[in-house]
Amino acid sequence: MSLEGKKAPDFTLEGSDGKKHSLKDYAGKTVVIYFYPRDNTPGCTKEACGFRDLHQDLMARGVVLLGVSKDSLASHDKFIKAFGLPFTLLSDPDAAMMTAYGAFGEKVQYGKTTMGTIRSTVVVGPDGTVVKHWSKVAKAEAHPAQVAEFLAKQG
């Protein structure tokens, strides 16, 4: 399911910065929301560190970056401290936001079908419309550069 061209689903979730975050808080800004399975796992760590390394560039473009997983805020805090992540991680324990964004559902892992987080990313434009949706990210470590490249082409 692609969300491109559609209004991004609203959400309100607790963030690692101690605040509640809603999509409407970022009206007028470009928001990159990346969904990942778990804090402190190899692929998720590579992806988070990739976004960390590009964060200054994203901020210079006025882009807000949010990471979302089912992990608790305590888990997010450890992940942020361990890897020096300069952006907010949101906790979606019941996967309501992830489901709305197509980032939670059936996935095949090691030949078995399970329910879980689907690594994916959306870019929400300043008007609240999804301008880009990677519904399945194949290479976690290479993905942040793909996102930066897409944003650079946007101008």
C-alpha positions in Angstrom: 0.0 0.0 0.0 1.5 3.3 -1.0 0.5 6.5 0.8 2.0 8.8 -1.8 -0.3 11.7 -2.7 -2.5 11.0 0.3 -3.0 13.0 3.4 -0.6 11.6 6.1 -2.5 10.0 9.0 -2.4 12.1 12.1 -0.9 10.7 15.3 -0.1 11.7 18.9 2.7 9.7 20.5 5.1 10.1 23.4 8.6 11.1 22.4 12.0 10.4 23.8 12.2 14.2 24.6 9.4 13.9 27.2 6.9 15.6 24.9 3.8 14.4 23.0 4.2 14.7 19.3 1.4 15.0 16.7 1.7 15.5 13.0 -0.1 18.8 13.2 2.7 20.2 15.4 4.9 20.1 12.2 2.5 21.9 9.8 4.5 23.8 7.2 7.6 21.6 7.6 8.8 18.5 5.7 8.8 15.6 8.1 10.7 12.3 7.6 9.2 9.5 9.7 11.1 6.2 9.6 9.6 3.1 11.1 12.0 0.4 12.5 11.5 -2.9 14.3 13.7 -2.6 17.4 16.2 -0.4 19.3 19.7 -1.8 19.6 19.4 -4.5 16.9 22.1 -4.5 14.1 20.0 -3.3 11.2 18.1 -0.7 13.2 21.3 0.6 14.7 23.0 1.0 11.3 19.9 2.8 10.0 19.7 5.1 13.1 23.4 5.9 12.9 23.0 6.7 9.1 20.2 9.2 10.0 22.4 10.6 12.8 25.2 11.2 10.4 22.9 13.1 8.0 21.0 15.0 10.7 22.9 18.3 10.3 22.1 18.2 6.6 18.4 17.4 7.2 18.2 20.2 9.8 19.8 22.7 7.3 17.0 21.8 4.9 14.4 22.5 7.6 13.4 18.8 7.8 12.1 17.2 11.0 13.2 13.6 11.5 11.3 11.2 13.7 12.0 7.5 14.3 9.1 5.2 15.4 9.1 1.7 16.9 7.0 -0.2 19.5 9.9 0.1 22.0 9.4 1.8 25.3 10.7 5.3 26.1 13.2 3.7 28.5 14.5 1.6 25.6 14.6 4.6 23.3 16.6 6.5 25.9 19.3 3.8 26.1 19.4 3.6 22.3 19.8 7.4 22.0 22.6 7.5 24.7 24.4 4.5 23.2 24.7 6.0 19.7 24.4 9.8 20.2 21.1 10.1 18.3 20.2 13.8 17.9 16.6 13.3 16.8 13.4 12.2 18.6 12.2 8.6 18.8 8.5 8.0 19.3 7.0 5.1 21.2 4.1 3.3 19.5 3.5 0.4 21.9 0.2 -0.7 20.4 1.4 -0.1 16.8 -1.7 2.2 16.0 0.4 4.8 14.2 2.5 2.1 12.4 -0.6 0.3 11.3 -2.1 3.6 9.9 1.1 4.1 7.9 1.3 0.5 6.6 4.4 -0.1 8.8 2.9 -2.9 10.8 1.4 -6.1 9.5 2.3 -9.5 8.0 5.9 -10.0 7.0 7.9 -13.0 6.0 11.0 -13.6 8.1 13.2 -16.7 7.7 10.4 -18.3 5.6 7.8 -17.8 8.3 4.9 -15.3 8.1 4.7 -13.2 11.3 3.1 -10.0 12.4 5.5 -7.2 13.1 7.0 -3.9 12.2 7.8 -3.4 8.5 10.9 -1.2 8.0 9.6 1.7 6.0 9.8 5.5 5.7 7.5 8.3 4.7 8.3 11.9 3.7 5.4 14.2 4.6 5.4 17.5 2.8 4.6 20.9 4.4 0.9 20.6 3.5 0.6 17.2 5.3 0.6 15.1 2.1 2.9 12.1 1.8 5.3 13.0 -1.0 7.4 9.8 -0.8 6.7 6.4 0.7 9.3 3.6 0.9 6.8 0.8 1.9 9.6 -1.7 2.4 13.2 -0.8 3.1 15.5 -3.5 2.0 18.9 -2.3 3.1 18.7 -0.5 6.4 22.3 0.9 6.3 21.9 2.4 2.8 18.4 3.8 3.3 19.3 7.1 5.1 21.4 8.2 2.1 18.4 7.3 -0.2 16.2 9.6 1.8 18.8 12.4 1.8 19.1 12.0 -2.0 15.3 12.3 -2.5 15.2 15.4 -0.3 18.1 17.0 -2.2 16.1 16.6 -5.5 13.1 18.3 -3.9 15.1 21.5 -3.6 
